[in-house]
Amino acid sequence: MTEDTVLLRMESIRKEFPGVTALDNVDFTLHRGEVHALLGENGAGKSTLMKILIGLYTPTSGKIWYNGEYIENNSVTEALERNISMIHQELNPIQERSVMENIWLGREPKNKLGLVDHKEMYRMTEKLLQRINLKVNPKQLVKELTVGKIQMVEIAKAVSYDAKLIIMDEPTSSLTGGEVTELFEMIRVLKAQDVGIIYISHKLDEIFEICDRVTIFRDGQFVAARDIDQIDTQQMINLMVGRELNELFPKIEMEKGETRLVVTNISDGKHFRNVTFDAHESEIIGFAGLVGAGRTEIMEALFGITEIVEGTVRVKGKKLNLTDSSVAIENGLAFLTEDRRKTGIFPMLSVGYNIVSSSIDQYKNKFGLLNPGKIREDSQAYIESFKIKTPSQETAIGNLSGGNQQKALIAKWLLTNPDILILDEPTRGIDVGAKAEIYRTISKMAYTGKTILMVSSEMPEILGMSDRIIVMHEGRVTGILENKNLTQEIVLEYATGVRDDFKNTVLSGKES
C-alpha cells in the first residue's frame, strides 16, 4: 500500500471530556480496499475515535483527511454525504417493516404523485443485494430474519449510501459459524470494490482471518500498527493490556465435592428434550453447542423463567417446582443472562444500586425502608474486590465499559449468596484483559465451593475453564465429556451431531 491509496488519515486526535482525556494524540490510517482491525480493551478509546469520524463528537484537537480532503468540521449528515457509514453492535431495525423499507428509510423513491414507488424500491434493493451477493427477499419482514441476516441487511444499508468507508463494531457477536462465513464473504466483495473497512472485534481469531492490518490502542493512546502477518495473538494481547497474559485461563484445579444439582430428563416441549446431567460442588460445567442448540433455554428453565413440561430438577436432594425465578433464588440459584444490556443491568441506575438490586430486601428495616449506608458499604466492598472501574458507585452503570458492567452483575448475584451460579456467555463483547479478570473470579467462586454452569460460544473459553463439558445439538445432549485432552475438533463433532453418545437413548439421571 502506498500514499496514493490512503482513504483516511487521522493525526494527533485528542478528545477531552470533563476530568477525562479519552484520546491522547492518537493516529490512525486506513487505505482503500483494506480491512483494518482497531483493537484495544474496553475504554481504550476505539469508540470515541469512531464517533469523531462519523461526526457524533468534535475532537479537542487534531486533523482528519478523508479521500484527500481536509475535514475541518464534521457532522453525522456530512459523514454520510462523504460516504462514511457505521454498523453498530446493537442493531435497531424496524422489525415490522420489510428489508427494502429498512434500507431506504427516509430516502424512499417517489413517483410523479409524490407517493412511495414500491416497484422502484424493490428494483433498487435487488440491484443492491446483487452487488454484495446477499440472498434475501426485499419484501421479507425484518422480524422474520435471523440476527445474522439483519446484520447483513445493515451492511446493505451502509452500502446503499455508496459507502467508501464502513465501520463494523463487533459484527459477529451474535452470529453462527455459517453466518460469520457469509459475512466474511461479503466483506471480501466490498474489499474488491475498494471499500475501506474498519473492523472492531474482541475475537482475535477473526482478525487473522479477515483483516489486513491492525492498530492497537491502550488507555486512550496509540500503541502500535502492524500488518497482520507481522504480529501474533500473544503480541496483540500484550500490546492491548500492557502486560503479558500468559495465563488467560487461570483455572484452579480442585476436587469436586458432593452432588448439588441433579437434572433428570427435562424438556420444555419446544427448545430442548430429555436433558439429564448432574453438577457438583466446586465444579465448572461448560455448555457447548451451536446457536439454537437449546443451551440458553435450559438455563432459563432452571431459573424458572420458562416452563419445564417434563422431568425433574433437584437441588441438594430437594425436588423443585420452578414456577418462577423467586423459587430458584430461594434455593440458591443465580443467573447471569446472555444479554447484559437488555436483561441484566438497569442502565440509568447507579452501579451501587445495580449491585444490590437482587438482594434489596435484605437492606430493608422493619418499616420497609432501605438502609442507604449499608447499601453503600456492601456495594463499595464489591467494587473494590472486583476492581470495577467507575468514577463512583453513584455513576450510572450504563456509562461503564462492558467488562465493568459484567463484573458488577456477577457481584450482584454473589450478594444473593448462591450455591449454583449460571453464567450465559459471561465474556461476550468484553476485551481480553477484562476476560482474564472474570475468569479469575469464576475460578475463585468454584474454589470456594460454588457450582458453575457456564454457557459459551467461544471454544477456547469452554476448554480453558470447564471441568466437564456438556455438548448439545438441536435440543439434545450429545456428549458429557471430561475435559482431559479434549480438542475443539472433538467438541465440534458433538455440536454438529457427527458424534452422539446418547443417540436413540433417554438418559436416566440420578434420583435422590
Secondary structure in CASP SS format (residue, H / E / C, confidence):
PFRMAT SS
TARGET T0000
AUTHOR 0000-0000-0000
METHOD secondary structure of the structure
MODEL  1
M C 1.00
T C 1.00
E H 1.00
D H 1.00
T H 1.00
V E 1.00
L E 1.00
L E 1.00
R E 1.00
M E 1.00
E E 1.00
S E 1.00
I E 1.00
R E 1.00
K E 1.00
E E 1.00
F E 1.00
P C 1.00
G C 1.00
V E 1.00
T E 1.00
A E 1.00
L E 1.00
D E 1.00
N E 1.00
V E 1.00
D E 1.00
F E 1.00
T E 1.00
L E 1.00
H E 1.00
R C 1.00
G C 1.00
E C 1.00
V E 1.00
H E 1.00
A E 1.00
L E 1.00
L E 1.00
G C 1.00
E C 1.00
N C 1.00
G C 1.00
A C 1.00
G C 1.00
K H 1.00
S H 1.00
T H 1.00
L H 1.00
M H 1.00
K H 1.00
I H 1.00
L H 1.00
I C 1.00
G C 1.00
L C 1.00
Y C 1.00
T C 1.00
P C 1.00
T C 1.00
S E 1.00
G E 1.00
K E 1.00
I E 1.00
W E 1.00
Y E 1.00
N C 1.00
G C 1.00
E E 1.00
Y E 1.00
I E 1.00
E C 1.00
N C 1.00
N C 1.00
S C 1.00
V H 1.00
T H 1.00
E H 1.00
A H 1.00
L H 1.00
E H 1.00
R C 1.00
N C 1.00
I E 1.00
S E 1.00
M E 1.00
I E 1.00
H C 1.00
Q C 1.00
E C 1.00
L C 1.00
N C 1.00
P C 1.00
I C 1.00
Q C 1.00
E C 1.00
R C 1.00
S E 1.00
V H 1.00
M H 1.00
E H 1.00
N H 1.00
I H 1.00
W C 1.00
L C 1.00
G C 1.00
R C 1.00
E C 1.00
P C 1.00
K E 1.00
N C 1.00
K C 1.00
L C 1.00
G C 1.00
L C 1.00
V E 1.00
D C 1.00
H H 1.00
K H 1.00
E H 1.00
M H 1.00
Y H 1.00
R H 1.00
M H 1.00
T H 1.00
E H 1.00
K H 1.00
L H 1.00
L H 1.00
Q H 1.00
R H 1.00
I C 1.00
N C 1.00
L C 1.00
K C 1.00
V C 1.00
N C 1.00
P C 1.00
K C 1.00
Q C 1.00
L E 1.00
V H 1.00
K H 1.00
E H 1.00
L C 1.00
T C 1.00
V H 1.00
G H 1.00
K H 1.00
I H 1.00
Q H 1.00
M H 1.00
V H 1.00
E H 1.00
I H 1.00
A H 1.00
K H 1.00
A H 1.00
V H 1.00
S H 1.00
Y C 1.00
D C 1.00
A C 1.00
K C 1.00
L E 1.00
I E 1.00
I E 1.00
M E 1.00
D E 1.00
E C 1.00
P C 1.00
T C 1.00
S C 1.00
S C 1.00
L C 1.00
T C 1.00
G H 1.00
G H 1.00
E H 1.00
V H 1.00
T H 1.00
E H 1.00
L H 1.00
F H 1.00
E H 1.00
M H 1.00
I H 1.00
R H 1.00
V H 1.00
L H 1.00
K H 1.00
A H 1.00
Q C 1.00
D C 1.00
V C 1.00
G E 1.00
I E 1.00
I E 1.00
Y E 1.00
I E 1.00
S C 1.00
H C 1.00
K C 1.00
L H 1.00
D H 1.00
E H 1.00
I H 1.00
F H 1.00
E H 1.00
I H 1.00
C C 1.00
D C 1.00
R E 1.00
V E 1.00
T E 1.00
I E 1.00
F E 1.00
R E 1.00
D C 1.00
G C 1.00
Q E 1.00
F E 1.00
V E 1.00
A E 1.00
A E 1.00
R E 1.00
D E 1.00
I H 1.00
D H 1.00
Q H 1.00
I C 1.00
D C 1.00
T H 1.00
Q H 1.00
Q H 1.00
M H 1.00
I H 1.00
N H 1.00
L H 1.00
M H 1.00
V H 1.00
G C 1.00
R C 1.00
E C 1.00
L C 1.00
N C 1.00
E C 1.00
L C 1.00
F C 1.00
P C 1.00
K C 1.00
I C 1.00
E C 1.00
M C 1.00
E C 1.00
K C 1.00
G C 1.00
E C 1.00
T E 1.00
R E 1.00
L E 1.00
V E 1.00
V E 1.00
T E 1.00
N E 1.00
I E 1.00
S E 1.00
D C 1.00
G C 1.00
K C 1.00
H C 1.00
F C 1.00
R C 1.00
N C 1.00
V E 1.00
T E 1.00
F E 1.00
D E 1.00
A E 1.00
H E 1.00
E C 1.00
S C 1.00
E C 1.00
I E 1.00
I E 1.00
G E 1.00
F E 1.00
A E 1.00
G E 1.00
L C 1.00
V C 1.00
G C 1.00
A C 1.00
G C 1.00
R H 1.00
T H 1.00
E H 1.00
I H 1.00
M H 1.00
E H 1.00
A H 1.00
L H 1.00
F C 1.00
G C 1.00
I C 1.00
T C 1.00
E C 1.00
I C 1.00
V C 1.00
E E 1.00
G E 1.00
T E 1.00
V E 1.00
R E 1.00
V E 1.00
K C 1.00
G C 1.00
K E 1.00
K E 1.00
L C 1.00
N C 1.00
L C 1.00
T C 1.00
D C 1.00
S H 1.00
S H 1.00
V H 1.00
A H 1.00
I H 1.00
E H 1.00
N C 1.00
G C 1.00
L E 1.00
A E 1.00
F E 1.00
L E 1.00
T C 1.00
E C 1.00
D C 1.00
R H 1.00
R H 1.00
K H 1.00
T H 1.00
G C 1.00
I C 1.00
F C 1.00
P C 1.00
M C 1.00
L C 1.00
S E 1.00
V H 1.00
G H 1.00
Y H 1.00
N H 1.00
I H 1.00
V H 1.00
S H 1.00
S H 1.00
S H 1.00
I H 1.00
D H 1.00
Q H 1.00
Y H 1.00
K E 1.00
N C 1.00
K C 1.00
F C 1.00
G C 1.00
L C 1.00
L E 1.00
N C 1.00
P H 1.00
G H 1.00
K H 1.00
I H 1.00
R H 1.00
E H 1.00
D H 1.00
S H 1.00
Q H 1.00
A H 1.00
Y H 1.00
I H 1.00
E H 1.00
S H 1.00
F C 1.00
K C 1.00
I C 1.00
K C 1.00
T C 1.00
P C 1.00
S C 1.00
Q C 1.00
E C 1.00
T C 1.00
A E 1.00
I H 1.00
G H 1.00
N H 1.00
L C 1.00
S C 1.00
G H 1.00
G H 1.00
N H 1.00
Q H 1.00
Q H 1.00
K H 1.00
A H 1.00
L H 1.00
I H 1.00
A H 1.00
K H 1.00
W H 1.00
L H 1.00
L C 1.00
T C 1.00
N C 1.00
P C 1.00
D C 1.00
I E 1.00
L E 1.00
I E 1.00
L E 1.00
D E 1.00
E C 1.00
P C 1.00
T C 1.00
R C 1.00
G C 1.00
I C 1.00
D C 1.00
V H 1.00
G H 1.00
A H 1.00
K H 1.00
A H 1.00
E H 1.00
I H 1.00
Y H 1.00
R H 1.00
T H 1.00
I H 1.00
S H 1.00
K H 1.00
M H 1.00
A H 1.00
Y H 1.00
T C 1.00
G C 1.00
K C 1.00
T E 1.00
I E 1.00
L E 1.00
M E 1.00
V E 1.00
S C 1.00
S C 1.00
E C 1.00
M H 1.00
P H 1.00
E H 1.00
I H 1.00
L H 1.00
G H 1.00
M H 1.00
S C 1.00
D C 1.00
R E 1.00
I E 1.00
I E 1.00
V E 1.00
M E 1.00
H E 1.00
E C 1.00
G C 1.00
R E 1.00
V E 1.00
T E 1.00
G E 1.00
I E 1.00
L E 1.00
E E 1.00
N C 1.00
K C 1.00
N C 1.00
L C 1.00
T C 1.00
Q H 1.00
E H 1.00
I H 1.00
V H 1.00
L H 1.00
E H 1.00
Y H 1.00
A H 1.00
T C 1.00
G C 1.00
V C 1.00
R C 1.00
D C 1.00
D C 1.00
F C 1.00
K C 1.00
N C 1.00
T C 1.00
V C 1.00
L C 1.00
S C 1.00
G C 1.00
K C 1.00
E C 1.00
S C 1.00
END
